[in-house]
Amino acid sequence: MDKKTKKRIDVLQQKIAKLQQLLAAAKKQPDDPTEIPRLEQELAAAHTEISALKK
């Protein structure tokens, strides 16, 4: 893996951690009904991108 790919994976992992916190907060206090599916979709996309980069 080159340096650029490692950096992208690191950034994605940070994004996943932040999205998981936001998702947990959104589930506790569901103000916007569209927020939870959007956060889940972003999480799935980030996980997919990490998987693609690791191959």
N, CA, C and O atoms as a GROMACS GRO file, in nm:
protein
  220
    1MET      N    1   0.084  -0.117   0.000
    1MET     CA    2   0.000   0.000   0.000
    1MET      C    3   0.090   0.125   0.000
    1MET      O    4   0.188   0.133   0.074
    2ASP      N    5   0.053   0.219  -0.083
    2ASP     CA    6   0.134   0.340  -0.085
    2ASP      C    7   0.087   0.438   0.023
    2ASP      O    8  -0.014   0.417   0.090
    3LYS      N    9   0.163   0.544   0.038
    3LYS     CA   10   0.139   0.641   0.144
    3LYS      C   11   0.003   0.709   0.129
    3LYS      O   12  -0.066   0.734   0.228
    4LYS      N   13  -0.035   0.738   0.007
    4LYS     CA   14  -0.163   0.806  -0.019
    4LYS      C   15  -0.281   0.717   0.021
    4LYS      O   16  -0.379   0.766   0.078
    5THR      N   17  -0.273   0.588  -0.008
    5THR     CA   18  -0.380   0.495   0.026
    5THR      C   19  -0.391   0.480   0.177
    5THR      O   20  -0.502   0.477   0.231
    6LYS      N   21  -0.278   0.471   0.246
    6LYS     CA   22  -0.279   0.459   0.391
    6LYS      C   23  -0.342   0.582   0.455
    6LYS      O   24  -0.419   0.572   0.551
    7LYS      N   25  -0.310   0.699   0.401
    7LYS     CA   26  -0.366   0.823   0.454
    7LYS      C   27  -0.517   0.826   0.432
    7LYS      O   28  -0.591   0.869   0.520
    8ARG      N   29  -0.563   0.783   0.315
    8ARG     CA   30  -0.707   0.782   0.284
    8ARG      C   31  -0.781   0.686   0.379
    8ARG      O   32  -0.890   0.718   0.428
    9ILE      N   33  -0.722   0.570   0.406
    9ILE     CA   34  -0.783   0.475   0.499
    9ILE      C   35  -0.790   0.536   0.639
    9ILE      O   36  -0.890   0.519   0.708
   10ASP      N   37  -0.686   0.604   0.680
   10ASP     CA   38  -0.685   0.669   0.811
   10ASP      C   39  -0.795   0.774   0.821
   10ASP      O   40  -0.865   0.782   0.922
   11VAL      N   41  -0.811   0.854   0.718
   11VAL     CA   42  -0.914   0.957   0.715
   11VAL      C   43  -1.053   0.893   0.719
   11VAL      O   44  -1.143   0.942   0.788
   12LEU      N   45  -1.071   0.786   0.645
   12LEU     CA   46  -1.200   0.716   0.644
   12LEU      C   47  -1.232   0.656   0.780
   12LEU      O   48  -1.348   0.658   0.823
   13GLN      N   49  -1.132   0.603   0.848
   13GLN     CA   50  -1.154   0.546   0.980
   13GLN      C   51  -1.196   0.654   1.080
   13GLN      O   52  -1.281   0.630   1.166
   14GLN      N   53  -1.137   0.773   1.068
   14GLN     CA   54  -1.176   0.884   1.153
   14GLN      C   55  -1.320   0.926   1.122
   14GLN      O   56  -1.398   0.956   1.213
   15LYS      N   57  -1.354   0.927   0.994
   15LYS     CA   58  -1.489   0.964   0.952
   15LYS      C   59  -1.590   0.862   1.006
   15LYS      O   60  -1.698   0.900   1.050
   16ILE      N   61  -1.556   0.734   1.001
   16ILE     CA   62  -1.644   0.629   1.051
   16ILE      C   63  -1.668   0.647   1.201
   16ILE      O   64  -1.781   0.634   1.247
   17ALA      N   65  -1.563   0.677   1.275
   17ALA     CA   66  -1.578   0.697   1.420
   17ALA      C   67  -1.673   0.814   1.448
   17ALA      O   68  -1.759   0.805   1.535
   18LYS      N   69  -1.657   0.922   1.374
   18LYS     CA   70  -1.743   1.039   1.392
   18LYS      C   71  -1.887   1.007   1.353
   18LYS      O   72  -1.981   1.046   1.423
   19LEU      N   73  -1.906   0.937   1.242
   19LEU     CA   74  -2.040   0.902   1.198
   19LEU      C   75  -2.110   0.809   1.297
   19LEU      O   76  -2.231   0.819   1.317
   20GLN      N   77  -2.035   0.718   1.357
   20GLN     CA   78  -2.094   0.627   1.456
   20GLN      C   79  -2.143   0.704   1.578
   20GLN      O   80  -2.248   0.672   1.633
   21GLN      N   81  -2.068   0.805   1.619
   21GLN     CA   82  -2.111   0.888   1.732
   21GLN      C   83  -2.236   0.967   1.695
   21GLN      O   84  -2.331   0.975   1.774
   22LEU      N   85  -2.237   1.024   1.575
   22LEU     CA   86  -2.354   1.100   1.530
   22LEU      C   87  -2.476   1.010   1.518
   22LEU      O   88  -2.587   1.050   1.553
   23LEU      N   89  -2.456   0.889   1.469
   23LEU     CA   90  -2.566   0.795   1.453
   23LEU      C   91  -2.624   0.755   1.589
   23LEU      O   92  -2.746   0.747   1.605
   24ALA      N   93  -2.538   0.731   1.685
   24ALA     CA   94  -2.585   0.696   1.818
   24ALA      C   95  -2.665   0.811   1.879
   24ALA      O   96  -2.769   0.789   1.941
   25ALA      N   97  -2.618   0.932   1.861
   25ALA     CA   98  -2.690   1.049   1.912
   25ALA      C   99  -2.823   1.068   1.840
   25ALA      O  100  -2.923   1.103   1.902
   26ALA      N  101  -2.823   1.045   1.711
   26ALA     CA  102  -2.946   1.061   1.632
   26ALA      C  103  -3.051   0.956   1.673
   26ALA      O  104  -3.171   0.984   1.671
   27LYS      N  105  -3.005   0.837   1.708
   27LYS     CA  106  -3.099   0.732   1.750
   27LYS      C  107  -3.158   0.763   1.888
   27LYS      O  108  -3.272   0.728   1.916
   28LYS      N  109  -3.080   0.830   1.974
   28LYS     CA  110  -3.129   0.866   2.106
   28LYS      C  111  -3.232   0.979   2.097
   28LYS      O  112  -3.330   0.982   2.172
   29GLN      N  113  -3.207   1.072   2.005
   29GLN     CA  114  -3.295   1.188   1.991
   29GLN      C  115  -3.327   1.210   1.844
   29GLN      O  116  -3.264   1.293   1.779
   30PRO      N  117  -3.422   1.137   1.791
   30PRO     CA  118  -3.453   1.144   1.646
   30PRO      C  119  -3.533   1.270   1.609
   30PRO      O  120  -3.655   1.264   1.597
   31ASP      N  121  -3.464   1.382   1.590
   31ASP     CA  122  -3.529   1.507   1.551
   31ASP      C  123  -3.568   1.504   1.404
   31ASP      O  124  -3.678   1.545   1.366
   32ASP      N  125  -3.476   1.456   1.321
   32ASP     CA  126  -3.497   1.455   1.176
   32ASP      C  127  -3.509   1.308   1.130
   32ASP      O  128  -3.413   1.232   1.144
   33PRO      N  129  -3.623   1.269   1.077
   33PRO     CA  130  -3.640   1.128   1.038
   33PRO      C  131  -3.551   1.084   0.922
   33PRO      O  132  -3.531   0.964   0.903
   34THR      N  133  -3.498   1.178   0.846
   34THR     CA  134  -3.411   1.140   0.734
   34THR      C  135  -3.265   1.129   0.774
   34THR      O  136  -3.182   1.081   0.696
   35GLU      N  137  -3.232   1.174   0.895
   35GLU     CA  138  -3.092   1.176   0.938
   35GLU      C  139  -3.034   1.036   0.960
   35GLU      O  140  -2.922   1.009   0.918
   36ILE      N  141  -3.109   0.948   1.026
   36ILE     CA  142  -3.058   0.815   1.058
   36ILE      C  143  -3.026   0.734   0.931
   36ILE      O  144  -2.917   0.678   0.922
   37PRO      N  145  -3.117   0.727   0.833
   37PRO     CA  146  -3.080   0.654   0.710
   37PRO      C  147  -2.962   0.716   0.635
   37PRO      O  148  -2.882   0.645   0.575
   38ARG      N  149  -2.953   0.849   0.638
   38ARG     CA  150  -2.842   0.916   0.570
   38ARG      C  151  -2.710   0.880   0.636
   38ARG      O  152  -2.612   0.851   0.567
   39LEU      N  153  -2.706   0.882   0.768
   39LEU     CA  154  -2.583   0.847   0.840
   39LEU      C  155  -2.546   0.701   0.817
   39LEU      O  156  -2.428   0.669   0.799
   40GLU      N  157  -2.646   0.613   0.818
   40GLU     CA  158  -2.619   0.471   0.792
   40GLU      C  159  -2.565   0.451   0.651
   40GLU      O  160  -2.477   0.368   0.629
   41GLN      N  161  -2.616   0.526   0.556
   41GLN     CA  162  -2.569   0.516   0.417
   41GLN      C  163  -2.425   0.565   0.406
   41GLN      O  164  -2.343   0.504   0.337
   42GLU      N  165  -2.394   0.676   0.473
   42GLU     CA  166  -2.256   0.727   0.471
   42GLU      C  167  -2.159   0.628   0.535
   42GLU      O  168  -2.048   0.608   0.486
   43LEU      N  169  -2.202   0.566   0.646
   43LEU     CA  170  -2.118   0.465   0.711
   43LEU      C  171  -2.091   0.347   0.618
   43LEU      O  172  -1.978   0.300   0.608
   44ALA      N  173  -2.194   0.300   0.552
   44ALA     CA  174  -2.178   0.188   0.459
   44ALA      C  175  -2.084   0.224   0.345
   44ALA      O  176  -2.002   0.143   0.303
   45ALA      N  177  -2.097   0.346   0.295
   45ALA     CA  178  -2.011   0.390   0.185
   45ALA      C  179  -1.865   0.397   0.230
   45ALA      O  180  -1.775   0.358   0.156
   46ALA      N  181  -1.841   0.445   0.350
   46ALA     CA  182  -1.704   0.454   0.401
   46ALA      C  183  -1.645   0.316   0.421
   46ALA      O  184  -1.528   0.293   0.389
   47HIS      N  185  -1.724   0.222   0.475
   47HIS     CA  186  -1.676   0.085   0.492
   47HIS      C  187  -1.646   0.021   0.357
   47HIS      O  188  -1.547  -0.051   0.343
   48THR      N  189  -1.730   0.046   0.259
   48THR     CA  190  -1.708  -0.009   0.125
   48THR      C  191  -1.580   0.045   0.064
   48THR      O  192  -1.504  -0.029   0.002
   49GLU      N  193  -1.557   0.175   0.081
   49GLU     CA  194  -1.436   0.236   0.024
   49GLU      C  195  -1.310   0.180   0.091
   49GLU      O  196  -1.211   0.155   0.023
   50ILE      N  197  -1.315   0.160   0.222
   50ILE     CA  198  -1.199   0.102   0.291
   50ILE      C  199  -1.173  -0.040   0.238
   50ILE      O  200  -1.058  -0.077   0.213
   51SER      N  201  -1.278  -0.117   0.222
   51SER     CA  202  -1.262  -0.253   0.169
   51SER      C  203  -1.199  -0.250   0.031
   51SER      O  204  -1.110  -0.330   0.001
   52ALA      N  205  -1.243  -0.160  -0.052
   52ALA     CA  206  -1.188  -0.148  -0.188
   52ALA      C  207  -1.042  -0.107  -0.186
   52ALA      O  208  -0.963  -0.156  -0.266
   53LEU      N  209  -1.006  -0.018  -0.096
   53LEU     CA  210  -0.868   0.029  -0.087
   53LEU      C  211  -0.774  -0.079  -0.034
   53LEU      O  212  -0.657  -0.083  -0.071
   54LYS      N  213  -0.823  -0.165   0.052
   54LYS     CA  214  -0.739  -0.270   0.109
   54LYS      C  215  -0.714  -0.385   0.013
   54LYS      O  216  -0.622  -0.464   0.034
   55LYS      N  217  -0.793  -0.396  -0.092
   55LYS     CA  218  -0.774  -0.504  -0.190
   55LYS      C  219  -0.661  -0.476  -0.282
   55LYS      O  220  -0.632  -0.558  -0.370
   0.00000   0.00000   0.00000
